[in-house]
Amino acid sequence: MVTSAHEGMHRIFQERPEILAPVFGVLGVPFAAKATVDAVTTDVTEARPLERRVDTVLRIGPSDGEDFLLAIESQSGKNKEKAASWAYYVAYLQSKFGLPVLLVVVCQDRATAKWAVGPFDCGTRGWTAQRTYPLVAGPDNLPVITDARTASKNLALSVLSAVAHARGPQGSAILKAIARAVQELHQTDPVTAGYFAEFLDITLGNSPAGDQWRNDMSFVSYFPGRGTVRETAYLEGKAEGEAKGILSVLEVRGIPVPDSVRERITTCIDLGQMDAWLQRSRTVERVEDLFTEDLEVPPSTPGQG
């Protein structure tokens, strides 16, 4: 099952290709200072219904040599089936495009990273027909960046390192450094700052590190009233919880809720209004009484119900 964290981990290479040079640096593989980077279809299926997809495939056109394909996988744990899948990806992509292929596996813990380096052999009776050597980026080779100035100079690598070290003892310090760097960057480049803020929000997920990040970069101070996707999603998520609370109280109290009223409650994302309805739901005798005290005032933030 592909999770939001998994999706975020590999999409950063497609959307922010500047991360490739520093990642290749920590992997010890030369990478040209100037190179073209183009996304390639990730579908490596030959026969339906068998389906195989590699997370990200990029075509790299370095200024100092031949083009090659870079297949990128995000791996959160050991998986015996991946040995065969990765060998298939490399062989299929090389055959289809006629280009050399490198496989990079991004891991978030040391045990998975140690396993992912392989090598993974295909063979029998003492003979190896094929051997796969992934390049692995994980906690042991991605740098620990706890200085805000250093983080701001290479934000793409810093956020990837934050994910790799999120469970370690220095995870909190790394996130604090990135938070300061992102807040500074927001003054001059809010689009890039917002991208990396959301990347960490999604990729860290519901973890202690994710909670810290959302606390450091709360939308109230970072995206106030801008109507961004992140702000809207935040409002909708909070409002959904409020709506469930209101309807639950009314149900427990035995007060009927017509479909029109239910729709009005569940589609509103004005958190102030929702809180007022929740308070009234505990005392009203009829569902219509929820709305009798509503004030006719213009909404103060975009998208209020």
NORVEN-V734729 format. One record per residue. RES is the residue in one small letter. PHI is phi in whole degrees, 0 to 359 (* if undefined). BURIAL is I if it has 24 or more other ideal C-beta (glycine too) atoms within 12 Angstrom, else O. Layout:
# NORVEN-V734729
RES;PHI;BURIAL + RES;PHI;BURIAL
This chain:
# NORVEN-V734729
m;*;O + v;275;O + t;262;O + s;298;O + a;297;I + h;299;I + e;301;O + g;296;I + m;297;I + h;266;I + r;291;I + i;298;I + f;288;I + q;286;I + e;271;I + r;228;I + p;297;I + e;297;I + i;286;I + l;297;I + a;301;I + p;294;I + v;293;I + f;298;I + g;299;O + v;288;I + l;276;I + g;77;O + v;246;I + p;300;O + f;220;I + a;297;O + a;297;O + k;242;O + a;203;I + t;270;O + v;230;I + d;231;O + a;287;O + v;242;I + t;308;O + t;267;I + d;278;O + v;244;I + t;275;O + e;250;O + a;228;O + r;286;O + p;271;O + l;295;O + e;235;O + r;227;I + r;223;O + v;270;I + d;304;I + t;217;I + v;232;I + l;240;I + r;261;I + i;258;I + g;246;O + p;290;I + s;282;O + d;243;O + g;177;O + e;285;O + d;295;I + f;211;I + l;259;I + l;243;I + a;265;I + i;239;I + e;238;I + s;254;I + q;234;I + s;260;I + g;193;O + k;291;O + n;211;O + k;301;O + e;291;O + k;293;I + a;303;I + a;287;O + s;297;I + w;294;I + a;298;I + y;296;I + y;305;I + v;297;I + a;294;I + y;294;I + l;296;I + q;296;O + s;292;O + k;289;O + f;257;I + g;65;O + l;231;I + p;298;O + v;230;I + l;246;I + l;246;I + v;248;I + v;246;I + v;260;I + c;240;I + q;252;I + d;212;I + r;294;O + a;298;O + t;293;I + a;297;I + k;297;O + w;291;I + a;291;I + v;291;I + g;69;I + p;284;O + f;250;I + d;259;O + c;237;O + g;174;O + t;200;O + r;53;O + g;79;O + w;241;O + t;260;O + a;276;O + q;205;O + r;225;O + t;249;I + y;242;O + p;290;I + l;271;I + v;240;I + a;251;I + g;200;I + p;301;I + d;281;I + n;235;I + l;279;I + p;291;I + v;268;I + i;244;I + t;245;I + d;254;O + a;298;O + r;294;O + t;294;O + a;298;I + s;292;I + k;285;O + n;215;I + l;292;I + a;299;I + l;293;I + s;296;I + v;289;I + l;294;I + s;295;I + a;299;I + v;292;I + a;295;I + h;254;I + a;301;I + r;271;I + g;270;I + p;293;O + q;260;O + g;302;I + s;296;I + a;295;I + i;297;I + l;294;I + k;296;I + a;295;I + i;292;I + a;301;I + r;295;I + a;295;I + v;293;I + q;296;I + e;294;O + l;297;I + h;300;I + q;292;O + t;247;O + d;217;O + p;296;O + v;293;O + t;295;I + a;300;I + g;296;I + y;300;I + f;288;I + a;298;I + e;290;I + f;303;I + l;291;I + d;303;I + i;288;I + t;287;I + l;285;I + g;59;I + n;272;O + s;226;O + p;305;O + a;294;I + g;297;I + d;297;O + q;297;I + w;297;I + r;294;I + n;290;O + d;291;I + m;240;I + s;299;O + f;296;I + v;299;O + s;266;O + y;258;I + f;235;I + p;294;O + g;63;O + r;266;O + g;65;O + t;288;I + v;301;O + r;295;I + e;295;I + t;298;O + a;298;O + y;298;I + l;299;I + e;296;I + g;295;O + k;295;I + a;295;I + e;299;O + g;295;O + e;297;I + a;299;I + k;299;O + g;296;O + i;298;I + l;295;I + s;294;O + v;298;I + l;297;I + e;295;O + v;298;O + r;277;O + g;74;O + i;264;I + p;297;O + v;236;I + p;298;O + d;301;O + s;295;O + v;288;I + r;302;O + e;295;O + r;298;I + i;288;I + t;283;I + t;260;O + c;278;I + i;237;I + d;276;I + l;295;I + g;295;O + q;295;I + m;298;I + d;296;O + a;297;O + w;297;I + l;297;I + q;297;O + r;290;I + s;299;I + r;279;O + t;233;O + v;295;I + e;265;O + r;231;O + v;297;I + e;297;O + d;290;O + l;303;I + f;257;O + t;291;O + e;259;O + d;297;O + l;269;O + e;275;O + v;234;O + p;296;O + p;296;O + s;267;O + t;228;I + p;298;O + g;79;O + q;287;O + g;267;I
